[in-house]
């Protein structure tokens, strides 16, 4: 969609979505983004249509997965990385093995966003067939209904309660070669997803706050600032996720976003006190990976300085 038409759509009156659960949200999300091919625009539209941060997050998360994995099946998907020892390559113990010509996957993922509702799972694992000295990771694409996969629900988080979380256990899940995504699992998928998700989720939250600003008749300067943020996120989404300049640009944009959110606080409270209470609870989402963001920013500066 041309950016001018997209901005006009964001400013037009919109029926915002009050979904019963994540699956209902996803059905509606697929419907109103059907003709939108750009993942960042889908994320922003999802936020614009949402009545809560939880579904705005889901819009960004799903759009990031669709972008990185080229997913166009319309399935609700989750990326499964974290394990008991963390999400660093050395911490991944879920393993892809081969015995008697049969590929199998076994392991345990301890924290999967949307896991209880996901139809498609992208699962990071170590390749036990590899002769690499360092852990060599692959990503497996599987239906959540595959034999050998069990998903256990986790307690509701203290924020964005609309998004379920689960633990995924894989016990000798039979695989085909076509289930294994090409390339290095860490370099091609895990590492870039952190930035891809950050961009798409932040953009979706901006779409949500723009909706509040438009409907709540906040000062026009705030509407203009949210539009500027949205345009900036659209531009960053086109950049190389591995480049230091991308991480530095994103860091600056996140700072601007925080400042504009602070400026919006009183207007939000006045225009929609009930949703404002939920916003106060859910805005913690924006800081959940703050240490990781700062680490990537510091590394980006170091890379630029040392050449």
VEXVOBA-71912 format. One record per residue (C-alpha): residue number from 1; residue in one letter; x, y, z. Coordinates in nm, 3 decimals, m for minus. Layout:
// residues N
node seq=NUM&type=A&east=X&north=Y&up=Z
...
END
This chain:
// residues 307
node seq=1&type=X&east=0.000&north=0.000&up=0.000
node seq=2&type=X&east=0.136&north=0.344&up=m0.091
node seq=3&type=X&east=0.247&north=0.528&up=0.221
node seq=4&type=X&east=0.012&north=0.822&up=0.158
node seq=5&type=X&east=m0.289&north=0.591&up=0.135
node seq=6&type=X&east=m0.168&north=0.400&up=0.439
node seq=7&type=X&east=m0.147&north=0.717&up=0.653
node seq=8&type=X&east=m0.494&north=0.822&up=0.535
node seq=9&type=X&east=m0.626&north=0.482&up=0.642
node seq=10&type=X&east=m0.467&north=0.520&up=0.986
node seq=11&type=X&east=m0.637&north=0.857&up=1.034
node seq=12&type=X&east=m0.976&north=0.740&up=0.912
node seq=13&type=X&east=m1.250&north=0.625&up=1.154
node seq=14&type=X&east=m1.190&north=0.257&up=1.230
node seq=15&type=X&east=m1.389&north=m0.011&up=1.408
node seq=16&type=X&east=m1.145&north=m0.122&up=1.676
node seq=17&type=X&east=m1.128&north=m0.488&up=1.768
node seq=18&type=X&east=m1.259&north=m0.623&up=2.099
node seq=19&type=X&east=m1.160&north=m0.987&up=2.066
node seq=20&type=X&east=m1.250&north=m1.265&up=2.306
node seq=21&type=X&east=m0.914&north=m1.437&up=2.277
node seq=22&type=X&east=m0.602&north=m1.466&up=2.064
node seq=23&type=X&east=m0.757&north=m1.701&up=1.807
node seq=24&type=X&east=m1.054&north=m1.469&up=1.754
node seq=25&type=X&east=m0.815&north=m1.174&up=1.725
node seq=26&type=X&east=m0.608&north=m1.358&up=1.465
node seq=27&type=X&east=m0.909&north=m1.435&up=1.246
node seq=28&type=X&east=m0.999&north=m1.066&up=1.239
node seq=29&type=X&east=m0.637&north=m0.961&up=1.189
node seq=30&type=X&east=m0.606&north=m1.184&up=0.880
node seq=31&type=X&east=m0.927&north=m1.033&up=0.744
node seq=32&type=X&east=m0.837&north=m0.664&up=0.762
node seq=33&type=X&east=m0.475&north=m0.717&up=0.653
node seq=34&type=X&east=m0.560&north=m0.952&up=0.367
node seq=35&type=X&east=m0.452&north=m0.709&up=0.095
node seq=36&type=X&east=m0.153&north=m0.566&up=0.287
node seq=37&type=X&east=0.170&north=m0.733&up=0.177
node seq=38&type=X&east=0.408&north=m0.522&up=0.386
node seq=39&type=X&east=0.474&north=m0.675&up=0.730
node seq=40&type=X&east=0.536&north=m0.345&up=0.909
node seq=41&type=X&east=0.212&north=m0.202&up=0.772
node seq=42&type=X&east=0.027&north=m0.512&up=0.893
node seq=43&type=X&east=0.177&north=m0.464&up=1.240
node seq=44&type=X&east=0.075&north=m0.098&up=1.255
node seq=45&type=X&east=m0.276&north=m0.168&up=1.125
node seq=46&type=X&east=m0.308&north=m0.439&up=1.389
node seq=47&type=X&east=m0.223&north=m0.187&up=1.658
node seq=48&type=X&east=m0.460&north=0.071&up=1.507
node seq=49&type=X&east=m0.747&north=m0.179&up=1.522
node seq=50&type=X&east=m0.670&north=m0.301&up=1.876
node seq=51&type=X&east=m0.842&north=m0.193&up=2.194
node seq=52&type=X&east=m0.558&north=m0.322&up=2.412
node seq=53&type=X&east=m0.181&north=m0.351&up=2.409
node seq=54&type=X&east=m0.200&north=m0.732&up=2.418
node seq=55&type=X&east=m0.345&north=m0.758&up=2.069
node seq=56&type=X&east=m0.119&north=m0.477&up=1.945
node seq=57&type=X&east=0.175&north=m0.689&up=2.065
node seq=58&type=X&east=0.029&north=m0.992&up=1.887
node seq=59&type=X&east=0.004&north=m0.787&up=1.566
node seq=60&type=X&east=0.372&north=m0.699&up=1.583
node seq=61&type=X&east=0.484&north=m1.046&up=1.689
node seq=62&type=X&east=0.291&north=m1.225&up=1.414
node seq=63&type=X&east=0.402&north=m0.974&up=1.151
node seq=64&type=X&east=0.767&north=m1.017&up=1.252
node seq=65&type=X&east=0.736&north=m1.396&up=1.221
node seq=66&type=X&east=0.567&north=m1.362&up=0.882
node seq=67&type=X&east=0.847&north=m1.133&up=0.765
node seq=68&type=X&east=1.141&north=m1.339&up=0.888
node seq=69&type=X&east=1.008&north=m1.683&up=0.799
node seq=70&type=X&east=0.819&north=m1.588&up=0.484
node seq=71&type=X&east=0.502&north=m1.731&up=0.639
node seq=72&type=X&east=0.198&north=m1.672&up=0.419
node seq=73&type=X&east=m0.020&north=m1.966&up=0.524
node seq=74&type=X&east=m0.235&north=m1.755&up=0.754
node seq=75&type=X&east=m0.149&north=m1.976&up=1.053
node seq=76&type=X&east=m0.106&north=m1.833&up=1.401
node seq=77&type=X&east=0.261&north=m1.897&up=1.474
node seq=78&type=X&east=0.513&north=m1.892&up=1.758
node seq=79&type=X&east=0.893&north=m1.887&up=1.761
node seq=80&type=X&east=1.029&north=m2.129&up=2.021
node seq=81&type=X&east=1.380&north=m2.049&up=2.145
node seq=82&type=X&east=1.408&north=m2.010&up=2.525
node seq=83&type=X&east=1.503&north=m2.311&up=2.737
node seq=84&type=X&east=1.583&north=m2.377&up=3.101
node seq=85&type=X&east=1.937&north=m2.239&up=3.065
node seq=86&type=X&east=1.840&north=m1.938&up=2.850
node seq=87&type=X&east=1.833&north=m1.854&up=2.479
node seq=88&type=X&east=2.203&north=m1.828&up=2.400
node seq=89&type=X&east=2.322&north=m2.086&up=2.143
node seq=90&type=X&east=2.512&north=m2.274&up=2.415
node seq=91&type=X&east=2.192&north=m2.294&up=2.622
node seq=92&type=X&east=1.990&north=m2.470&up=2.352
node seq=93&type=X&east=1.966&north=m2.841&up=2.433
node seq=94&type=X&east=1.669&north=m2.937&up=2.214
node seq=95&type=X&east=1.827&north=m3.155&up=1.950
node seq=96&type=X&east=1.779&north=m3.267&up=1.593
node seq=97&type=X&east=1.911&north=m3.623&up=1.555
node seq=98&type=X&east=1.913&north=m3.895&up=1.292
node seq=99&type=X&east=1.888&north=m4.267&up=1.355
node seq=100&type=X&east=1.821&north=m4.542&up=1.101
node seq=101&type=X&east=1.761&north=m4.272&up=0.837
node seq=102&type=X&east=1.486&north=m4.112&up=1.051
node seq=103&type=X&east=1.519&north=m3.749&up=1.162
node seq=104&type=X&east=1.372&north=m3.671&up=1.504
node seq=105&type=X&east=1.343&north=m3.370&up=1.735
node seq=106&type=X&east=1.338&north=m3.383&up=2.115
node seq=107&type=X&east=1.359&north=m3.109&up=2.377
node seq=108&type=X&east=1.175&north=m2.865&up=2.598
node seq=109&type=X&east=1.099&north=m2.495&up=2.538
node seq=110&type=X&east=1.022&north=m2.313&up=2.860
node seq=111&type=X&east=0.861&north=m1.987&up=2.742
node seq=112&type=X&east=0.671&north=m1.952&up=2.415
node seq=113&type=X&east=0.461&north=m1.643&up=2.342
node seq=114&type=X&east=0.122&north=m1.739&up=2.205
node seq=115&type=X&east=0.219&north=m2.101&up=2.254
node seq=116&type=X&east=m0.121&north=m2.225&up=2.369
node seq=117&type=X&east=m0.290&north=m2.091&up=2.054
node seq=118&type=X&east=m0.020&north=m2.143&up=1.792
node seq=119&type=X&east=m0.093&north=m2.357&up=1.488
node seq=120&type=X&east=0.264&north=m2.338&up=1.353
node seq=121&type=X&east=0.580&north=m2.365&up=1.563
node seq=122&type=X&east=0.926&north=m2.254&up=1.456
node seq=123&type=X&east=1.158&north=m2.442&up=1.690
node seq=124&type=X&east=1.527&north=m2.365&up=1.744
node seq=125&type=X&east=1.744&north=m2.668&up=1.815
node seq=126&type=X&east=2.103&north=m2.786&up=1.799
node seq=127&type=X&east=2.195&north=m3.007&up=1.507
node seq=128&type=X&east=2.343&north=m3.319&up=1.666
node seq=129&type=X&east=2.452&north=m3.434&up=1.321
node seq=130&type=X&east=2.692&north=m3.141&up=1.292
node seq=131&type=X&east=3.068&north=m3.174&up=1.326
node seq=132&type=X&east=3.109&north=m2.804&up=1.417
node seq=133&type=X&east=3.305&north=m2.739&up=1.738
node seq=134&type=X&east=3.061&north=m2.465&up=1.838
node seq=135&type=X&east=2.688&north=m2.537&up=1.875
node seq=136&type=X&east=2.531&north=m2.539&up=1.530
node seq=137&type=X&east=2.162&north=m2.451&up=1.537
node seq=138&type=X&east=1.877&north=m2.517&up=1.300
node seq=139&type=X&east=1.514&north=m2.405&up=1.301
node seq=140&type=X&east=1.237&north=m2.659&up=1.246
node seq=141&type=X&east=0.891&north=m2.568&up=1.114
node seq=142&type=X&east=0.614&north=m2.792&up=1.248
node seq=143&type=X&east=0.240&north=m2.798&up=1.300
node seq=144&type=X&east=0.159&north=m2.774&up=1.671
node seq=145&type=X&east=m0.057&north=m3.084&up=1.625
node seq=146&type=X&east=0.233&north=m3.308&up=1.521
node seq=147&type=X&east=0.260&north=m3.633&up=1.711
node seq=148&type=X&east=0.513&north=m3.602&up=1.994
node seq=149&type=X&east=0.445&north=m3.231&up=2.062
node seq=150&type=X&east=0.278&north=m3.131&up=2.388
node seq=151&type=X&east=0.203&north=m2.771&up=2.486
node seq=152&type=X&east=0.144&north=m2.691&up=2.852
node seq=153&type=X&east=m0.010&north=m2.354&up=2.947
node seq=154&type=X&east=0.180&north=m2.118&up=3.173
node seq=155&type=X&east=0.034&north=m1.883&up=3.436
node seq=156&type=X&east=m0.090&north=m1.550&up=3.303
node seq=157&type=X&east=0.173&north=m1.277&up=3.297
node seq=158&type=X&east=0.116&north=m0.957&up=3.503
node seq=159&type=X&east=0.076&north=m0.764&up=3.176
node seq=160&type=X&east=m0.080&north=m0.824&up=2.829
node seq=161&type=X&east=m0.305&north=m1.101&up=2.971
node seq=162&type=X&east=m0.467&north=m1.155&up=2.628
node seq=163&type=X&east=m0.149&north=m1.328&up=2.505
node seq=164&type=X&east=m0.112&north=m1.687&up=2.620
node seq=165&type=X&east=0.226&north=m1.839&up=2.698
node seq=166&type=X&east=0.317&north=m2.202&up=2.705
node seq=167&type=X&east=0.590&north=m2.460&up=2.745
node seq=168&type=X&east=0.651&north=m2.691&up=2.450
node seq=169&type=X&east=0.779&north=m3.045&up=2.491
node seq=170&type=X&east=0.901&north=m3.245&up=2.193
node seq=171&type=X&east=0.948&north=m3.621&up=2.234
node seq=172&type=X&east=1.103&north=m3.798&up=1.935
node seq=173&type=X&east=0.900&north=m3.593&up=1.687
node seq=174&type=X&east=0.946&north=m3.747&up=1.342
node seq=175&type=X&east=1.073&north=m3.499&up=1.082
node seq=176&type=X&east=1.112&north=m3.473&up=0.708
node seq=177&type=X&east=1.400&north=m3.285&up=0.545
node seq=178&type=X&east=1.147&north=m3.024&up=0.430
node seq=179&type=X&east=1.069&north=m2.939&up=0.795
node seq=180&type=X&east=1.423&north=m2.805&up=0.846
node seq=181&type=X&east=1.462&north=m2.443&up=0.741
node seq=182&type=X&east=1.768&north=m2.359&up=0.529
node seq=183&type=X&east=2.069&north=m2.183&up=0.673
node seq=184&type=X&east=2.221&north=m2.128&up=1.015
node seq=185&type=X&east=1.949&north=m2.121&up=1.281
node seq=186&type=X&east=2.120&north=m1.856&up=1.491
node seq=187&type=X&east=2.252&north=m1.622&up=1.221
node seq=188&type=X&east=1.953&north=m1.644&up=0.988
node seq=189&type=X&east=1.666&north=m1.658&up=1.237
node seq=190&type=X&east=1.730&north=m1.624&up=1.612
node seq=191&type=X&east=1.962&north=m1.322&up=1.602
node seq=192&type=X&east=1.769&north=m1.112&up=1.348
node seq=193&type=X&east=1.432&north=m1.197&up=1.505
node seq=194&type=X&east=1.519&north=m1.005&up=1.820
node seq=195&type=X&east=1.549&north=m0.684&up=1.620
node seq=196&type=X&east=1.270&north=m0.769&up=1.377
node seq=197&type=X&east=1.029&north=m0.830&up=1.665
node seq=198&type=X&east=1.135&north=m0.510&up=1.841
node seq=199&type=X&east=1.066&north=m0.300&up=1.531
node seq=200&type=X&east=0.730&north=m0.459&up=1.455
node seq=201&type=X&east=0.599&north=m0.464&up=1.814
node seq=202&type=X&east=0.705&north=m0.103&up=1.878
node seq=203&type=X&east=0.539&north=0.006&up=1.554
node seq=204&type=X&east=0.220&north=m0.179&up=1.647
node seq=205&type=X&east=0.211&north=m0.009&up=1.988
node seq=206&type=X&east=0.248&north=0.325&up=1.808
node seq=207&type=X&east=m0.052&north=0.228&up=1.596
node seq=208&type=X&east=m0.248&north=0.154&up=1.913
node seq=209&type=X&east=m0.153&north=0.488&up=2.071
node seq=210&type=X&east=m0.235&north=0.671&up=1.748
node seq=211&type=X&east=m0.584&north=0.522&up=1.769
node seq=212&type=X&east=m0.621&north=0.655&up=2.123
node seq=213&type=X&east=m0.492&north=0.996&up=2.014
node seq=214&type=X&east=m0.731&north=1.022&up=1.719
node seq=215&type=X&east=m1.039&north=0.893&up=1.900
node seq=216&type=X&east=m0.958&north=1.074&up=2.224
node seq=217&type=X&east=m0.903&north=1.403&up=2.041
node seq=218&type=X&east=m0.559&north=1.455&up=2.189
node seq=219&type=X&east=m0.369&north=1.767&up=2.075
node seq=220&type=X&east=m0.290&north=1.751&up=1.704
node seq=221&type=X&east=0.083&north=1.779&up=1.773
node seq=222&type=X&east=0.071&north=1.437&up=1.945
node seq=223&type=X&east=m0.110&north=1.282&up=1.648
node seq=224&type=X&east=0.159&north=1.429&up=1.422
node seq=225&type=X&east=0.436&north=1.290&up=1.642
node seq=226&type=X&east=0.289&north=0.939&up=1.639
node seq=227&type=X&east=0.261&north=0.958&up=1.261
node seq=228&type=X&east=0.628&north=1.056&up=1.245
node seq=229&type=X&east=0.720&north=0.759&up=1.464
node seq=230&type=X&east=0.519&north=0.526&up=1.243
node seq=231&type=X&east=0.692&north=0.656&up=0.930
node seq=232&type=X&east=1.031&north=0.611&up=1.097
node seq=233&type=X&east=0.954&north=0.252&up=1.198
node seq=234&type=X&east=0.841&north=0.186&up=0.840
node seq=235&type=X&east=1.179&north=0.309&up=0.716
node seq=236&type=X&east=1.382&north=0.111&up=0.972
node seq=237&type=X&east=1.193&north=m0.207&up=0.880
node seq=238&type=X&east=1.354&north=m0.180&up=0.535
node seq=239&type=X&east=1.707&north=m0.166&up=0.675
node seq=240&type=X&east=1.952&north=m0.455&up=0.712
node seq=241&type=X&east=1.883&north=m0.606&up=1.055
node seq=242&type=X&east=2.250&north=m0.703&up=1.095
node seq=243&type=X&east=2.394&north=m0.352&up=1.043
node seq=244&type=X&east=2.510&north=m0.136&up=1.333
node seq=245&type=X&east=2.341&north=0.168&up=1.179
node seq=246&type=X&east=2.006&north=m0.011&up=1.206
node seq=247&type=X&east=2.051&north=m0.076&up=1.578
node seq=248&type=X&east=2.158&north=0.282&up=1.646
node seq=249&type=X&east=1.866&north=0.423&up=1.448
node seq=250&type=X&east=1.628&north=0.196&up=1.638
node seq=251&type=X&east=1.777&north=0.303&up=1.972
node seq=252&type=X&east=1.718&north=0.669&up=1.887
node seq=253&type=X&east=1.366&north=0.598&up=1.774
node seq=254&type=X&east=1.284&north=0.408&up=2.094
node seq=255&type=X&east=1.402&north=0.710&up=2.296
node seq=256&type=X&east=1.175&north=0.939&up=2.095
node seq=257&type=X&east=0.887&north=0.700&up=2.145
node seq=258&type=X&east=0.937&north=0.699&up=2.523
node seq=259&type=X&east=0.936&north=1.080&up=2.529
node seq=260&type=X&east=0.616&north=1.107&up=2.326
node seq=261&type=X&east=0.446&north=0.845&up=2.543
node seq=262&type=X&east=0.532&north=1.051&up=2.851
node seq=263&type=X&east=0.386&north=1.361&up=2.685
node seq=264&type=X&east=0.067&north=1.167&up=2.608
node seq=265&type=X&east=0.011&north=1.034&up=2.957
node seq=266&type=X&east=m0.231&north=1.293&up=3.095
node seq=267&type=X&east=m0.434&north=1.308&up=2.774
node seq=268&type=X&east=m0.473&north=0.931&up=2.771
node seq=269&type=X&east=m0.586&north=0.930&up=3.133
node seq=270&type=X&east=m0.844&north=1.200&up=3.066
node seq=271&type=X&east=m0.985&north=1.064&up=2.739
node seq=272&type=X&east=m1.012&north=0.694&up=2.831
node seq=273&type=X&east=m0.957&north=0.628&up=3.203
node seq=274&type=X&east=m1.044&north=0.256&up=3.190
node seq=275&type=X&east=m0.814&north=0.174&up=2.899
node seq=276&type=X&east=m0.552&north=0.398&up=3.060
node seq=277&type=X&east=m0.550&north=0.168&up=3.364
node seq=278&type=X&east=m0.480&north=m0.128&up=3.136
node seq=279&type=X&east=m0.214&north=0.075&up=2.955
node seq=280&type=X&east=m0.037&north=0.148&up=3.283
node seq=281&type=X&east=m0.026&north=m0.225&up=3.346
node seq=282&type=X&east=0.075&north=m0.326&up=2.993
node seq=283&type=X&east=0.335&north=m0.063&up=2.906
node seq=284&type=X&east=0.586&north=m0.275&up=3.100
node seq=285&type=X&east=0.600&north=m0.476&up=2.778
node seq=286&type=X&east=0.813&north=m0.201&up=2.620
node seq=287&type=X&east=1.088&north=m0.247&up=2.880
node seq=288&type=X&east=1.094&north=m0.625&up=2.906
node seq=289&type=X&east=1.408&north=m0.659&up=2.690
node seq=290&type=X&east=1.574&north=m0.330&up=2.785
node seq=291&type=X&east=1.907&north=m0.490&up=2.881
node seq=292&type=X&east=1.923&north=m0.674&up=2.548
node seq=293&type=X&east=1.840&north=m0.353&up=2.359
node seq=294&type=X&east=2.116&north=m0.166&up=2.539
node seq=295&type=X&east=2.365&north=m0.445&up=2.479
node seq=296&type=X&east=2.295&north=m0.438&up=2.104
node seq=297&type=X&east=2.323&north=m0.059&up=2.098
node seq=298&type=X&east=2.657&north=m0.063&up=2.285
node seq=299&type=X&east=2.788&north=m0.330&up=2.048
node seq=300&type=X&east=2.675&north=m0.124&up=1.747
node seq=301&type=X&east=2.867&north=0.179&up=1.872
node seq=302&type=X&east=3.174&north=m0.034&up=1.942
node seq=303&type=X&east=3.161&north=m0.182&up=1.592
node seq=304&type=X&east=3.141&north=0.159&up=1.430
node seq=305&type=X&east=3.423&north=0.303&up=1.640
node seq=306&type=X&east=3.662&north=0.014&up=1.579
node seq=307&type=X&east=3.565&north=m0.010&up=1.211
END
